[in-house]
Amino acid sequence: MTHTNENGVRAGAAIVASAVAVAATVWGVATLVEPGGAGAASRQKVSQPNGTDNSGHGRAGGPGQQSQGIPEGMAHASESGGNAVNITIDDGPDPRWTPEVLDVLREHDVKATFCMVGPRAKAHPDLVKKVVAAGHRLCDHTMDHDTAMDKKPVDYQERQILDAKKLIEEAAGNGAKVEYYRAPGGAFTPDSRRIAAANGMRPLGWNVDTKDFEKPGTAAIVDAVKREMGNGPTVLFHDGGGNRAQTVEALDQVLAWLREQGRPTGFPVRTAPDTP
């Protein structure tokens, strides 16, 4: 699946917002192409500094509003600060590839954030428990991975988010909590961010899209990380949705490269204000 970078960071990129959006300077635009089934299509999504999306609607309460101490704004920065990098893993758990991803992370002593699809977590509670036991964090990636959920009613968005959270936490057991929410394909809305924050989950974007879901080759995935790292610290990989052999090998090489560069890894911020 292809994702839209909600943060919209693209060096030197600037466009004029669409007629339905509030006229403003925007941070950037990326084309979204979601595989994983018939009907996948391209679309565009614009993110603006004040928290509006391309519908022109701002999130409730305006920028910086917090629910239960969790901001509704997108998380990108790392809790470890400085030049730390956040490794995020989407679309699992998967019985074939999640264990291999966990092995690579363990070998490099790196912690990651796993964005899980609710029914997949329910089907593989042993893997969810392994993720938590290894010290990684959990992220809600909805029930059905509907990349058009930003066009659906608010009650639908709420069910997608909260039902998945419940399944993931039940699979994890022992009081483990889902700490982030990532919309499929970057299909965030002001309402979905509000719902997530109100339920203790920080909306989680990304800065570096490896496009590993396209299986472009291990070298291409690694090159994407090196090329886009200037966009910000949060890197997107996948452990579900298909053959992830290239991802496993690329992740191993990327983590070795980060160590050589003197760049530690960490978790995305949860309680700090909105980050650029």
Helices and strands as residue ranges (DSSP letters): E 28-33, E 42-47, E 66-67, E 70-71, E 85-92, H 98-107, E 113-116, H 118-123, H 125-133, E 137-140, G 149-151, H 154-172, E 178-181, G 184-186, H 190-198, E 202-203, E 208-209, G 212-214, H 218-228, G 229-231, E 234-238, H 245-260, E 265-266
